[in-house]
């Protein structure tokens, strides 16, 4: 994990889509799984945007993950992504 004063490396831990709204939700979290960044993109925008395995996020943009089961799931998935993908790899 890269954790500097300015950014936290967060890994893609969840991707879900909503049929009628044609929206895709991406969730990025650090390996601890305790914080998250949620981005919602239209499917049209998603086709023009590279979704990478990780991204550097300013700490103040991260929301806490309150639910323990979700925190554990995000930690597991972030760790798996970090072990199997380069941060800039498109996924």
VEXDREN-2710 file (C-alpha; in Angstrom, 1 decimal):
% VEXDREN-2710
k/r/px/py/pz
1/UNK/0.0/0.0/0.0
2/UNK/1.2/3.5/-0.7
3/UNK/0.1/5.8/2.1
4/UNK/1.6/9.3/2.0
5/UNK/0.5/12.5/3.6
6/UNK/-1.4/13.3/0.4
7/UNK/-3.0/10.1/-0.9
8/UNK/-4.0/6.5/0.1
9/UNK/-3.7/3.7/-2.5
10/UNK/-7.2/2.1/-2.8
11/UNK/-8.0/-1.0/-4.7
12/UNK/-11.2/-1.8/-6.7
13/UNK/-13.2/-4.0/-4.3
14/UNK/-16.7/-3.9/-5.8
15/UNK/-18.4/-3.2/-9.1
16/UNK/-22.2/-3.3/-9.4
17/UNK/-24.6/-2.1/-12.1
18/UNK/-28.2/-0.8/-12.0
19/UNK/-30.2/-2.0/-15.1
20/UNK/-32.8/0.7/-15.7
21/UNK/-30.6/3.6/-14.6
22/UNK/-27.7/2.3/-16.7
23/UNK/-25.4/3.3/-13.8
24/UNK/-22.3/1.4/-12.6
25/UNK/-21.0/1.8/-9.0
26/UNK/-17.3/1.3/-8.4
27/UNK/-16.0/1.0/-4.8
28/UNK/-12.3/1.4/-4.0
29/UNK/-10.9/0.7/-0.5
30/UNK/-7.4/0.4/1.1
31/UNK/-6.2/-3.0/2.2
32/UNK/-7.5/-2.4/5.7
33/UNK/-11.0/-2.2/4.3
34/UNK/-11.9/0.5/6.8
35/UNK/-12.5/3.3/4.3
36/UNK/-14.1/3.6/0.9
37/UNK/-14.5/5.7/-2.2
38/UNK/-17.7/5.2/-4.1
39/UNK/-18.0/6.4/-7.7
40/UNK/-21.1/6.2/-9.9
41/UNK/-20.7/6.3/-13.6
42/UNK/-23.1/6.0/-16.5
43/UNK/-22.4/3.1/-18.8
44/UNK/-21.6/5.6/-21.6
45/UNK/-19.0/7.3/-19.4
46/UNK/-17.6/4.0/-18.3
47/UNK/-16.9/3.0/-21.9
48/UNK/-14.7/6.0/-22.2
49/UNK/-13.0/5.8/-18.8
50/UNK/-10.3/3.4/-17.8
51/UNK/-11.1/1.4/-14.7
52/UNK/-7.9/0.5/-13.0
53/UNK/-7.1/-2.0/-10.3
54/UNK/-6.1/0.8/-7.9
55/UNK/-6.1/4.6/-7.6
56/UNK/-4.5/7.2/-5.3
57/UNK/-7.2/8.9/-3.3
58/UNK/-7.0/11.9/-1.0
59/UNK/-7.8/10.8/2.6
60/UNK/-10.6/13.4/3.0
61/UNK/-12.5/11.8/0.0
62/UNK/-12.7/8.4/1.8
63/UNK/-15.8/7.5/3.8
64/UNK/-15.6/5.2/6.8
65/UNK/-16.9/1.6/6.4
66/UNK/-19.0/1.0/9.5
67/UNK/-20.3/-2.5/8.9
68/UNK/-17.8/-5.1/10.1
69/UNK/-18.7/-7.7/7.5
70/UNK/-18.3/-5.2/4.7
71/UNK/-15.0/-4.0/6.1
72/UNK/-13.7/-7.5/6.2
73/UNK/-14.9/-8.2/2.7
74/UNK/-13.3/-5.0/1.4
75/UNK/-10.0/-5.8/3.2
76/UNK/-9.9/-9.3/1.6
77/UNK/-10.7/-8.1/-1.9
78/UNK/-8.3/-5.2/-1.7
79/UNK/-5.5/-7.5/-0.6
80/UNK/-6.4/-10.0/-3.4
81/UNK/-6.3/-7.2/-6.0
82/UNK/-3.0/-5.9/-4.7
83/UNK/-1.5/-9.4/-5.0
84/UNK/-2.8/-10.1/-8.5
85/UNK/-2.8/-6.8/-10.3
86/UNK/-0.6/-3.8/-11.0
87/UNK/-2.2/-0.6/-9.7
88/UNK/-2.5/0.9/-13.2
89/UNK/-3.8/-2.3/-14.8
90/UNK/-7.2/-2.0/-16.4
91/UNK/-9.8/-4.3/-14.9
END
